[in-house]
Amino acid sequence: MRSPTVAPGWYSYMGDTSRFWDGTAWTELSAPYLPSPEGWYTHPGSGKRAYWDGHRWKGRAAAEATRLHELQQTPMAASAGTLGPLHRALQSSSMPSVSTQPKRRLWSPGTLSRSRLWWIGGTAAALTALLVSIPLLTPTPARAQEATVEKVVDGDTIDVITADGELKRVRLLNINAPESVKPDSPIECMGPEAAAYTAGLLPAGEQVRLEFDRASEDKYGRTLAAVFLADGRNISTELARAGLGAAVRYGNDGRFASDVESASDEAREEKHGVFADDVGCSLPSTLERLETQSAAVAEATSGLSSTQLTERVATAAVLLEQLDALTPAEGYEIWELYSGSTRAAFESRLATLRGNLTSSASNLKTAVDRSVEAEREAAAKLAAEQEAAEKLAAVQRVRDETDRLAAEQAAQAEAEAEAERAAQEQRLREEAEREQENSSSGDSGASTGGGGGYDGYAGCRAYGSGGTSIDEKGRPYDKIPCP
């Protein structure tokens, strides 16, 4: 027997019950397991809306129609030509009451032909055809709220004032923009640009429409909503199209996700925003820069001093810290921009880079230790050589001093000897002069009858026998130069 080709979810049959199709079997339950939450739902065949108040279906006033925008519709396999009682009920101003009596059983397409389904006339085949052909009511929450922009906090967060004057902080659905103001977190790639882009779309005072998905708040208490401009543009979609945010799905909030994901694919293909080739902080550019710096760290270390090697070790440590900040496990949100084989390739490059840097850092530390030891040995050898040279220089200084003193003494002795020779020569000259004088005096005395004697000399004298002169007392002496 043919199974319905509808998406898993809650459906209403003939206005009096709700059933859940899990893709394999129907589960028939009654209140309180009926559609939740309360809200407007749309009929995929007729486009009519009905309101589920938790107990029964109600019609929608025409005045409220203008406040419903782009309600989601789940594709149905039902034929538009066989609408049946539910379609007729939706065309009226009210919906049939939903039965609150508990149902007795779970049923699947395989059990529809049993005669126990007494409340449907005709054959089992006719019943199955009816169930498959009736358009089912697709739940599509259509909550919307008008608001005024108060300020833009960052790329994906804004403050708004609702129609009733309440200030709300709104986190945009299905988009994750890079951080620019998160406490204790670095500014991420294109974070300021994303914030400026959002601020350009949403100046203070701008009128916007908030539309909601399944979850109403995040763990920080921020309202989760898609923010629409008056022209119908979704801010999340525009951010993704500009390449300034990653399309994301958290939990079951996927009402607007497809459009945001398509816009992100478009940005990637056309290289907008963070996907542009000239954005130095993008993931590909960052990996390329780190790979280049890692290669420089791993270059030959021959001839480098321990100081230079230590600088390389420090560089490797800095690069490893940058890799830690880049890894998805550390929350680097730019990874959300990539998926599939592209992301796998980036992660492979990152792992290879980490391995190379870790190995280089280890090798450099070993080289530093060896270099320090070699420099220590060289320093000790140099110190020994310097000590030996200093000792040799001291010995040489002693020798030089000895030679100097000897030379001075020799020079002094020679000077004294020279002085003695000069004195001796002077004495000889004086003696010669005296002899000449005496000779002259003798000749004069002889001629005058006088004899030799004191000649009146008052200069310096050297007394002794054999003197050539006689003093006033008749003692012999030699005339000598006065010192």
For each residue, the residues with C-beta under 8 A, 3 or more apart:
1: 109 110 112 113 128
2: 109 128 132
3: 24 109
4: 21 77 109 131 132
5: 77
6: 9 11 21 74 75 76 77 78 136
7: 21 74 75
8: 20 21 22 23
9: 6 20 21 74 138 139
10: 18 19 20 34 35 139
11: 6 18 19 20 21 136 137 138
12: 15 17 18 19 35 57 86 98 136 137
13: 16 17 18 19 86 131 134 136
14: 17 84 85 86 96 134
15: 12 57 85 86 89 95 96 98
16: 13 96 97 98 99
17: 12 13 14 28 30 98 99 103
18: 10 11 12 13 29 30 33 34 35 98
19: 10 11 12 13 26 27 28 29
20: 8 9 10 11 26 27 29
21: 4 6 7 8 9 11 25 26 27
22: 8 25 27
23: 8
24: 3 108
25: 21 22 106 107 108 109 110
26: 19 20 21 106 107 108 109
27: 19 20 21 22 106
28: 17 19 103 105 106 107
29: 18 19 20 33 34 103
30: 17 18 33 34 98 99 100 101 102 103
31: 34 54 55 98 100
32: 54
33: 18 29 30
34: 10 18 29 30 31 52 54 98
35: 10 12 18 41 52 139
36: 54
37: 141
38: 51 52 53 54
39: 51 52 141 142 143
40: 49 50 51 60 68 71 140 141 142 143
41: 35 49 50 51 52 137 138 139 140 141 142
42: 47 48 49 71 72 73 138 140 142
43: 46 47 48 49 50 86 87 90 135 137 138
44: 47 73 74 75 76 78 135 136 138
45: 76 78 80 83 87 135
46: 43 83 87 90 91 135
47: 42 43 44
48: 42 43 60 90 91
49: 40 41 42 43 60 65 68 71 142
50: 40 41 43 57 58 59 60 90 95 137
51: 38 39 40 41 57 58 59 60
52: 34 35 38 39 41 56 57 58 139
53: 38 56 58
54: 31 32 34 36 38
55: 31 97 98 100
56: 52 53 95 96 97 98
57: 12 15 50 51 52 89 94 95 96 97 98
58: 50 51 52 53 94 95
59: 50 51 92 93 94 95
60: 40 48 49 50 51 64 65
61: 64 65
62: 65
63: 66
64: 60 61 67 68
65: 49 60 61 62 68
66: 63
67: 64 144
68: 40 49 64 65 71 142 144
69: 142 144 209 211 228
70: 211
71: 40 42 49 68 140 142
72: 42 138 140 141 255
73: 42 44 138 140
74: 6 7 9 44 138 140
75: 6 7 44
76: 6 44 45 135 136 138
77: 4 5 6 132
78: 6 44 45 82 132 133 134 135 136
79: 82 133
80: 45 83 135
81:
82: 78 79 130 133 134
83: 45 46 80 86 87 88 134 135
84: 14 87 88 130 133 134
85: 14 15 88 89
86: 12 13 14 15 43 83 89 90 134 135 136 137
87: 43 45 46 83 84 90 91 134 135
88: 83 84 85 91 92
89: 15 57 85 86 92 95 96
90: 43 46 48 50 86 87 95
91: 46 48 87 88
92: 59 88 89 95
93: 59
94: 57 58 59
95: 15 50 56 57 58 59 89 90 92
96: 14 15 16 56 57 89
97: 16 55 56 57
98: 12 15 16 17 18 30 31 34 55 56 57
99: 16 17 30
100: 30 31 55
101: 30
102: 30
103: 17 28 29 30
104:
105: 28
106: 25 26 27 28
107: 25 26 28 111 112
108: 24 25 26 111 112
109: 1 2 3 4 25 26 112 128 131
110: 1 25
111: 107 108 114
112: 1 107 108 109 117 124 127 128 131
113: 1 124 125 127 128
114: 111 117 124
115: 118
116:
117: 112 114 120 124 127
118: 115
119:
120: 117 127 130
121:
122: 126 127
123: 126 127
124: 112 113 114 117 127 128
125: 113 128 129
126: 122 123 129 130
127: 112 113 117 120 122 123 124 130 131
128: 1 2 109 112 113 124 125 131 132
129: 125 126 132 133
130: 82 84 120 126 127 133 134
131: 4 13 109 112 127 128 134
132: 2 4 77 78 128 129
133: 78 79 82 84 129 130
134: 13 14 78 82 83 84 86 87 130 131
135: 43 44 45 46 76 78 80 83 86 87
136: 6 11 12 13 44 76 78 86
137: 11 12 41 43 50 86
138: 9 11 41 42 43 44 72 73 74 76
139: 9 10 35 41 52
140: 40 41 42 71 72 73 74
141: 37 39 40 41 72 212 213 214 255
142: 39 40 41 42 49 68 69 71
143: 39 40 211 212
144: 67 68 69 209 210 211 212
145: 162 163 209 210 211 212 225
146: 162 163 207 208 209 210
147: 160 161 162 163 168 170 207 208 209 210
148: 160 161 205 206 207 208
149: 152 158 159 160 202 203 204 205 206 207 208
150: 158 159 160 161 167 204
151: 158 159 204
152: 149 157 158 159 195 198 199 202
153: 157 158 159 169 181 195
154: 157 177 179 180 181 182 191 194 195 198
155: 177 178 180 191 194 195 197 198 239 244 245
156: 171 172 175 176 177 194 198 236 239 245
157: 152 153 154 169 170 171 172 222
158: 149 150 151 152 153 169 170 172 198 202 227
159: 149 150 151 152 153 167 168 169 170
160: 147 148 149 150 167 168 170 208 210
161: 147 148 150 165 166 167 168
162: 145 146 147 165 166 168
163: 145 146 147
164:
165: 161 162
166: 161 162
167: 150 159 160 161
168: 147 159 160 161 162 223
169: 153 157 158 159 221 222 223
170: 147 157 158 159 160 210 222 223 224 225 227
171: 156 157 218 220 222 223 224 225
172: 156 157 158 175 177 225 226 227 235 236 239
173: 213 224 225 226 236 253 255 256
174: 226 236 247 248 249 253 254 256 257 260 261
175: 156 172 235 236 239 240 245 246 247 248 260
176: 156 245 246 248 333 336
177: 154 155 156 172 191 194 195 198 239 244 245 246
178: 155 187 188 189 190 191 194 244 245 274 333 334
179: 154 182 185 186 187 188 191 333
180: 154 155 187 188 191 192 194 195
181: 153 154 195
182: 154 179 185
183:
184:
185: 179 182 188
186: 179 325
187: 178 179 180 191 192
188: 178 179 180 185 191 332 333 334
189: 178 274 279 281 282 283 286 334
190: 178 193 194 243 244 273 274 279 281
191: 154 155 177 178 179 180 187 188 194 195
192: 180 187 195 196
193: 190 196 197 244 273
194: 154 155 156 177 178 180 190 191 197 198 239 244 245
195: 152 153 154 155 177 180 181 191 192 198 199
196: 192 193 199 200
197: 155 193 194 200 201 238 239 242 244
198: 152 154 155 156 158 177 194 195 201 202 235 239
199: 152 195 196 202 203
200: 196 197 203
201: 197 198 206 229 233 235 238
202: 149 152 158 198 199 206 208 227 235
203: 149 199 200 206
204: 149 150 151
205: 148 149
206: 148 149 201 202 203 229
207: 146 147 148 149 230
208: 146 147 148 149 160 202 227 228 229 230
209: 69 144 145 146 147 227 228 230
210: 144 145 146 147 160 170 223 225 226 227 228
211: 69 70 143 144 145 225 226 228 255 256
212: 141 143 144 145 216 224 225 226
213: 141 173 224 226 252 253 254 255 256
214: 141 251 252 253 255
215: 218 224 250 251 252 253
216: 212 223 224
217: 221 222 223 224
218: 171 215 221 222 224 250
219:
220: 171
221: 169 217 218
222: 157 169 170 171 217 218
223: 168 169 170 171 210 216 217
224: 170 171 173 212 213 215 216 217 218 253
225: 145 170 171 172 173 210 211 212
226: 172 173 174 210 211 212 213 234 235 236 255 256
227: 158 170 172 202 208 209 210 234 235 236
228: 69 208 209 210 211 232 233 234 235
229: 201 206 208 232 233 235
230: 207 208 209
231:
232: 228 229
233: 201 228 229 237 238
234: 226 227 228 237 238 256 259 260
235: 172 175 198 201 202 226 227 228 229 238 239
236: 156 172 173 174 175 226 227 239 240 245 256 260
237: 233 234 240 241 256 259 260 263
238: 197 201 233 234 235 241 242 263
239: 155 156 172 175 177 194 197 198 235 236 242 244 245
240: 175 236 237 243 244 245 246 247 260 261 263 264 267
241: 237 238 263 264 266 267 272
242: 197 238 239 245 267 272 273
243: 190 240 264 267 268 271 272 273 274 275 276
244: 155 177 178 190 193 194 197 239 240 273 274
245: 155 156 175 176 177 178 194 236 239 240 242 264
246: 175 176 177 240 264 333 334 336 337
247: 174 175 240 257 260 261 263 264 336
248: 174 175 176 336
249: 174 253 254 257
250: 215 218 253
251: 214 215
252: 213 214 215
253: 173 174 213 214 215 224 249 250 257
254: 174 213 249 257 258
255: 72 141 173 211 213 214 226
256: 173 174 211 213 226 234 236 237 259 260
257: 174 247 249 253 254 260 261
258: 254 261 262
259: 234 237 256 262 263
260: 174 175 234 236 237 240 247 256 257 263 264
261: 174 240 247 257 258 264 265
262: 258 259 265 266
263: 237 238 240 241 247 259 260 266 267
264: 240 241 243 245 246 247 260 261 267 268 337
265: 261 262 268 269
266: 241 262 263 269 270 272
267: 240 241 242 243 263 264 270 271 272 273 275
268: 243 264 265 271 275 337
269: 265 266
270: 266 267 275
271: 243 267 268 275 276 277
272: 241 242 243 266 267 275 276
273: 190 193 242 243 244 267 276 279
274: 178 189 190 243 244 279 281 282 283 334 337
275: 243 267 268 270 271 272 279 282 337
276: 243 271 272 273 279 282
277: 271
278:
279: 189 190 273 274 275 276 282 285
280: 285 286 289
281: 189 190 274 285 286
282: 189 274 275 276 279 285 286 334
283: 189 274 286 287 326 334 335 337 338 346
284: 287 288 346
285: 279 280 281 282 288 289
286: 189 280 281 282 283 289 290 326
287: 283 284 290 291 326 346 349 350 353
288: 284 285 291 292
289: 280 285 286 292 293
290: 286 287 293 294 319 322 323 326 353
291: 287 288 294 295 349 353
292: 288 289 295 296
293: 289 290 296 297 315 319
294: 290 291 297 298 316 319 353 356 357 360
295: 291 292 298 299
296: 292 293 299
297: 293 294 312 315 316 319 357 360 361 364
298: 294 295 356 360 363
299: 295 296
300:
301: 304 309 312 363 364 367
302:
303:
304: 301 308 309 312 367 371
305: 308 309 371 375
306: 309 310 368 371 372 375
307: 310 311
308: 304 305 311 312
309: 301 304 305 306 312 313 364 367 368 371
310: 306 307 313 314 368
311: 307 308 314 315
312: 297 301 304 308 309 315 316 364
313: 309 310 316 317 361 364 365 368
314: 310 311 317 318
315: 293 297 311 312 318 319
316: 294 297 312 313 319 320 357 360 361 364
317: 313 314 320 321 361
318: 314 315 321 322
319: 290 293 294 297 315 316 322 323 357
320: 316 317 323 324 354 357 358 361
321: 317 318 324 325
322: 290 318 319 325 326
323: 290 319 320 326 327 350 353 354 357
324: 320 321 327 330
325: 186 321 322 330 332
326: 283 286 287 290 322 323 330 332 350
327: 323 324 330 332 350
328: 331 332 335 347
329:
330: 324 325 326 327
331: 328
332: 188 325 326 327 328 335
333: 176 178 179 188 246 336
334: 178 188 189 246 274 282 283 337
335: 283 328 332 338 343 346
336: 176 246 247 248 333
337: 246 264 268 274 275 283 334
338: 283 335 342 343 346
339: 342 343
340: 343 344
341: 344 345
342: 338 339 345 346
343: 335 338 339 340 346 347
344: 340 341 347 348
345: 341 342 348 349
346: 283 284 287 335 338 342 343 349 350
347: 328 343 344 350 351
348: 344 345 351 352
349: 287 291 345 346 352 353
350: 287 323 326 327 346 347 353 354
351: 347 348 354 355
352: 348 349 355 356
353: 287 290 291 294 323 349 350 356 357
354: 320 323 350 351 357 358
355: 351 352 358 359
356: 294 298 352 353 359 360
357: 294 297 316 319 320 323 353 354 360 361
358: 320 354 355 361 362
359: 355 356 362 363
360: 294 297 298 316 356 357 363 364
361: 297 313 316 317 320 357 358 364 365
362: 358 359 365 366
363: 298 301 359 360 366 367
364: 297 301 309 312 313 316 360 361 367 368
365: 313 361 362 368 369
366: 362 363 369 370
367: 301 304 309 363 364 370 371
368: 306 309 310 313 364 365 371 372
369: 365 366 372 373
370: 366 367 373 374
371: 304 305 306 309 367 368 374 375
372: 306 368 369 375 376
373: 369 370 376 377
374: 370 371 377 378
375: 305 306 371 372 378 379
376: 372 373 379 380
377: 373 374 380 381
378: 374 375 381 382
379: 375 376 382 383
380: 376 377 383 384
381: 377 378 384 385
382: 378 379 385 386
383: 379 380 386 387
384: 380 381 387 388
385: 381 382 388 389
386: 382 383 389 390
387: 383 384 390 391
388: 384 385 391 392
389: 385 386 392 393
390: 386 387 393 394
391: 387 388 394 395
392: 388 389 395 396
393: 389 390 396 397
394: 390 391 397 398
395: 391 392 398 399
396: 392 393 399 400
397: 393 394 400 401
398: 394 395 401 402
399: 395 396 402 403
400: 396 397 403 404
401: 397 398 404 405
402: 398 399 405 406
403: 399 400 406 407
404: 400 401 407 408
405: 401 402 408 409
406: 402 403 409 410
407: 403 404 410 411
408: 404 405 411 412
409: 405 406 412 413
410: 406 407 413 414
411: 407 408 414 415
412: 408 409 415 416
413: 409 410 416 417
414: 410 411 417 418
415: 411 412 418 419
416: 412 413 419 420
417: 413 414 420 421
418: 414 415 421 422
419: 415 416 422 423
420: 416 417 423 424
421: 417 418 424 425
422: 418 419 425 426
423: 419 420 426 427 481
424: 420 421 427 428
425: 421 422 428 429
426: 422 423 429 430 481
427: 423 424 430 431 478 480 481
428: 424 425 431 432
429: 425 426 432 433
430: 426 427 433 434 479 480 481
431: 427 428 434 435 468 478 479
432: 428 429 435 436
433: 429 430 436 437
434: 430 431 437 438 468 469 478 479
435: 431 432 438 439 468
436: 432 433 439 440
437: 433 434 440 441 455
438: 434 435 441 442 452 468 469
439: 435 436 442 443
440: 436 437 443 444
441: 437 438 444 445 452 455
442: 438 439 445 446 452
443: 439 440 446 447
444: 440 441 447 448 450
445: 441 442 448 449 450 451 452
446: 442 443 449
447: 443 444
448: 444 445
449: 445 446
450: 444 445
451: 445
452: 438 441 442 445 470
453: 470 474
454: 457 470 471 472 474
455: 437 441 469 470
456:
457: 454 461 469 471 479
458:
459: 479 480 482
460: 479 480 481 482 483
461: 457 469 471 477 478 479 480
462: 467 477 478 479 480
463: 467 475 476 477 478
464: 467 476 477 478
465: 476
466: 476
467: 462 463 464 470 475 476 477 478
468: 431 434 435 438 476 477 478 479
469: 434 438 455 457 461 476 477 478 479
470: 452 453 454 455 467 474 475 476 477
471: 454 457 461 474 475 477
472: 454
473:
474: 453 454 470 471
475: 463 467 470 471
476: 463 464 465 466 467 468 469 470
477: 461 462 463 464 467 468 469 470 471
478: 427 431 434 461 462 463 464 467 468 469
479: 430 431 434 457 459 460 461 462 468 469
480: 427 430 459 460 461 462
481: 423 426 427 430 460
482: 459 460
483: 460
